[in-house]
Amino acid sequence: MQNEGGPWSNSRADGEGNMGGDVGGDMGGDMGGSESDVELQAFIVMRNEADTYTEEWEKLNYDIHTLRYTKREVIGRWKKILIQLGYQREVDSLLTVNRQHYRRSQNDPDNLNRAREMLQATLESSSLFPQGVANSDRYLFVMDRLVSLDSAEDFIRLAKEKYPKSCVK
């Protein structure tokens, strides 16, 4: 069974709901389709095809749980920094990415390029993303919003402070 709604759909044909605690709902709201998202979906499909409670099923289930936990951990880290920046009321909307945000970002390529540079600086100078975890394009669009709000530099400063590069969890 395939997800009929396409990449923007909120329904999951595989019976899985919120994959990894995404703020904006399931992966349909995450514009990036990052490597970890594709990997997670592949694990879910393989697990659903495996015989239940076999060793293969158990390993896939563990991998799914691990990926989801890691995604929640990253989202939690971003939330903590955004709240510390004073975005208590806006934190969920800042972390939600949809088609409208995607289109708006595409209309301002200079801002998006600056956001890309800022996100790269964050990745290089902090452990905001656990080791071995690829960043999702979702965070590029979040950083794009922070650039627009003139908060990107403060975000990077706090990310360095709270999650220094030497501190790997």
N, C-alpha and C positions, 0 to 999 in steps of 0.2 A: 504494500500500500504506500502511495506516495503523497507528500504534502501538496494538495491541489492548489492551495492559496498562493504559492510562489514564495519568494523570499520575504514578502511583506506580511504574510499571513500570521495571525496570532494563534491559529490552530495547529496542533501537531498530530500528524497522522500516525506517529509511532507511539502515541499515548503518553509521551513525556511532556510535562508542563514546563515550568520555569527552569531553564537549564543554567544552573550556576548562580541563581539569585540575581539575575539581571534586573536592574532597577526598572527598565522600560518594558518588562514582560519577558517573553521568551526571546529566542535568538532572532525572531522575525523583526524585532525592533532594532537589532544591532546591525548597523550598516556594514560593518567591516567584513564579516565572514572570515574572521581571522583563522590562522592555522589551528589554534586550539579548539575553535568552534567546529571546524570541519572534522577534526579528530574526534571530538566528543560525539558528534552526530554519527560518525562511522562506528564508534564503539557501541552506541545505542542500537544501531541497525544490526551489527554483528551479534550483540547480546540477545536481541529479540529473535534472531534466527537460530541461536544455539539452544540445545536442550537445557531446560531449566534445572538449576542446581547441580550442573556438572562442573568439573574443574574449570573448563573454558568459560562457562557462564559466570562462575564466581570471580575469576580473574578480570573479566570484562566489567562486571559490576563494580569491582574494586577500582578499576581504572576510571570508570564513569564518576564514581564518588570522589576520587582524588581530583579530577579535573574540575568538577563542580565546586569543591571546597576551595581550590586555588582561585577560581573566578570570584567567589564570594570574598575571599581574602583581599584580592586586588580592589574590588569595588569598595570594600570597607575602608581600605587605606585612602582611596580617593575621597570618600565621604568625610573621613576624619579631617583631612586637610581642607576641604571645601568649607566644612563647618568652622574650622579654626579661622578661615579667611572671612567669616561672617555671613556665609550663605546658608544659614540654618533652614530658612524657608524655601530656598531655591535648590537645595542639594539634589533632590530627586529629579527635578526637571532639568538641571544641568547635566546629569548623568544619563538622561534619556535621549536616545538618538533615533530619529525617524526620517522619512523621506524629505520632509520640509527642512529639517536641519541640514541634511545632505545637500539639497538644492541651494540653500542659502550660502553654505560654505563654498560651493562650486562657483557661485557668482562673484566671489571675492578671492581670486587665486593668490593675491599678495598676502592677505590675511592667513589663508590656508598654508602657504609656504612658511610664513613666520611661525604658525602653530606647529608645523612639522619640525622646524628647527628647535623650537622650545621643547617639544616632546622628546626629541632626540637628546637634548641637553639633560632633560630629566632622567632619561634612561641611563645616560652615561655617568651621571653624578649622584644617583641614588639607587636604592634597592626597592623602589616602589613596586616593581614587578619582581616576584621571586625568580631566582636563578633558573634558567631554562624555560621560562614562560615568555612566549611572544606577546607583544602588546597588540591589542585589537585596534582596528581603525576607529572604533568607538571613542577611544581616548584621544585620537587626533581631532575628532569633531568636538569633544569636550574642551580640549586645549584651544581649539579655534574660538570657542565661546569665551574662554578665559582671556585670550588675546583681545577680543572685542571689548571685554569688560575691564581691560587694563589690569588684570590680576595674574597674568601668566608668570611674571617674574617672582611675585610673592609666592605663588604656588610652588615654583621650583625651589625657592629658598626654604620653604617649609618641608618639602619632600626631602631635601638634603639633610635638614635637621632631624626630622622624625625617622627617616629611613636612610641613614648614611650608607654609602656603598660598601663599607667594610662590615656592616651589620646584615648578614644574610640569614634569613629565617628559614 
